[in-house]
């Protein structure tokens, strides 16, 4: 029961974070979407053996976290749900790419370097996506996607799926609570009632979805989603996007850590 309650709290926490009143939250959702897309494109464009050149890309999530006043621990904790899959995919690289190279006098397999690059890229891209959701919210994010001419059906499906997950969690929580009240001495759920419980859960969620749809239809829903948000893009929005775009291009074209290292060592005066 605690797990379902925690999952529901985590989803609502992201919605609550999107309602904050900071500089980043006030930016136009389309600008934040375009900035995130540019960031993702630059991060994944790095070579698979690049690690040092990737490091300046951490500057973007760190600055946005600070400006948006996001709780770092609670947001980054969601990475723990995805990183195991990334590790499972990249951990085989040392076996497929076993060529040995020397880095700072240490012999390493190129596969480990590729593995580290994959971890960094996944960390940066997933964090950027979480920041976008926590500073924009699903409603404004859907409006921004429609401004990008993303098909209406796709946007609506994304939005309703996100909302339906919370409905499903609530119904599961109610079903498990009812079962425990009827079997207080039972530890867990008996395997013999799993099928019945899942069937009842499916029927309850379908009935709940029908009620939600009827309520939407009564309020004039015709398949298009409107947020009523201001669609004007201000100079501040343009400056935010332009500034980050210039930084992304500079970080991609120039190996900033290498240049700093050369300056410190006196190679470049």
N, C-alpha and C positions, 0 to 999 in steps of 0.2 A: 504494500500500500504506500509505503514511504517513497518507493521508487517512482510510482506514477505521480504522486503529489510533487515530487522534486522535478520531474519532467515538465509538468504543467507550469510550475513556478518558473522554470528556466525559459519556457517559451514566452510567458507573459513578461518576464524581465526584459527581454529584447524589445518588446513593444513599449514598455515603460521607458527604457533608455532612449527610444526614438522620439519621445515626447519632451525631451529636455530642451532648454532654451539657450543654446550656445551658438557661437559663430558658425560652426560646421553644420549644426542642425538647421540653421536658417538659410543655408545655401539651397539653390534650386536643385531638385532631385535629378534633373537631366544632367546638370553639371557634375554632380557626384557620380552618376553612372558612367559618364564619359571619362572622367578622371580615373575611375576604377578600371575601366576597360583598357585605357592607355597603360596603366600600371601593370596589369596582367600581361598585356602584349609584350611589354619591354622585359618583364621578368622571365617569361618563357622563351624569349628570343636568345637568351644567353646560351653559350655552348655547354654541352653536358659535362665538360670537365672544368668549367669555370666556377670558382668559389670566391676568390678574393674580389673579383670584379662585381660580384653580387652583393657584397656587404653594404655599399651605399644605399641600396634599395630599402634597407631597414629604416631609413630616415623617414620615409612617408608614413608608415603605420605609427611610428613613435610620435611624430608631430601631431597627427590626427587624433591619436589617443589623448594627448595633452590638451589640444584645443577643444575637443568634444567632451572632455571630463568623463571619460568612460572608465569603469572599474576594470583594470587590467586583468586581475586574477579571475574574475567571473567570466569575462569574455574569452580569454585565452584558454580557460578550462574546457571549452567546447572543442578545442583542437585535439584533446585527448581521445575524443570519439572517432577521429578520422586518421590521426597519425599512425595507429597500428596497421591500417590498410596500406598506407604509404610505405611503412617499413617492410611489410610483407612483400610488396612489389619490388622495392629497391634492394633488399638484402641479398638477392641472387646475383646482382651485378658483379661482385668480386669473383664469382665463379665463371661467369661468361667473359669477363674482360680481365684476364689475369696478367696482363703485361705489367711488368714492374718498372717504376720510375723512381727517381731520387728527388725528394723534396726536403731541402734544408739538411742534407746528410742522412735523411731517413728514407729507407726503401719502402715504397708503398705500391700496392696494386692500383692500377687505374680504375678498377671497379669500385674501390672504396671512395675514390674521389668523385666518381659519378654518383654513388650512393649519397654522399654528403651534399652534392649539388641538388639532387632530387629532394632531399629533406628541406634544404633552404628554400627552394622554389615553392614547395608545397606549403611551408610555413608562411611565406610571404603572401601567396595568392589566397589561401584560406583566410588569413587574418584580414586581408583587404576586403574580402567578401563579407566577413562578419562585421567589419567596421561600416560597410555600406548599409547593411540591414539595421544595425544599431543606431545609426545617425539619420536614417531616412524613414524606416518603417515600411511595411509591406504595401500599405495603401498608396503612399507617395511613390514608392518604387514601381508599382503597377502603372501609375500615371506617367512616370518617366519613360517606361518601356513603350507605352502607347505613343508618346511623342516621338520615339525612335522608329515608329511604324512597325513595331513588333505585332504580329497577327493578334487580333482581339481574342480569339479562342485560346491561344497559348497563354496570354496574360491572365485571362479569367481562370483557366485551369490551374495555373500556378497559384493564384490568389486563393481560390477555393480549397485547393489541396492543403495549403498552409493553414487555413482556418479549420479545415476538417480534421487535421491531426489533433488539435486541442479538443474538439468535440469527441473524437474517438477516445482520447485519454480520459476524459471525464466519464464517459460511459463505462470504460473498463474499471475505473476506480469505483463507480457505484456498484457494478456487478460483483466485484471482489468483496466490497464491504458487506453487501447483502449475503453473500455466501458465508463469510466469517461469522455474521450474526446468527445464521442458521446452523452453523457447525463450529461452535466456540472452542471445542476441544481438538479440532482438526488442525494439524500443522500443514500449512500449504493447501493446495487444491488437489483433491483425489483425482487420479488419472481417469477414473470412470466417468467423471462429469465434465471433462474437458470439452468433448464434442458438443454437449448440450449448452455449456457456457458460451462457447464460441458462436453457436447458432443463435442464441438469444442476443448476444452482443451485436451480431450482424443485423438482426431484425430491428433492434433498438436504434442502431446508428442510421439505418435506412429511414426509419420513421422520423428520427430527429432531422435528418437531411431534408425530408419532404416538408416538414414544418418550417425549416429555415427558408426553403425555396418559396413556399407560399407567402411567408412574411416579406420576402424580397419582391415578389410579384405584386403584392398589395401596395408596396411603396413605389411602384413604377419601374421595376427592373425589367429591361428589355434585351439584355445581353451585353450592353456596354457598361463599363464601370467608370463612374465619375467621382472625383474626390472633392471638387469645388475649390481646389488649390489655385493660387496665383500662377499663371503660366509665363509671366514676364521674366526674362533673364536680365539681371542688372550688371552694371560695370564690375561690382564686387565679385559676382559669379564668374565673369569672364577673366578677371585678374587671377582668381583662384585656380581656374583651369589652366590658364596660360603659364602661370608660375610653375605649377607642378609639371606641365608638359615640357617646359624648358629644362627643368631639373632631370626628368627622365631621359631626355635626349642626351644631355651632357653626361650623365652617369653611364649611359650605354656606349657612347662614343669614346669616352676617356676613362681609363682605368684610374680612378681617383685614389684608391689606397696605394697603388704602385707609385703614383706620382708623389704622394705625401711621403712615402718611404724613401724615395730618391731625394726629395728635398731635405729630409732629416739627415740622411747619410751624407749629404753634401755633393752627391753626384750631379744634381742640378742646382745651379746657383742663380 
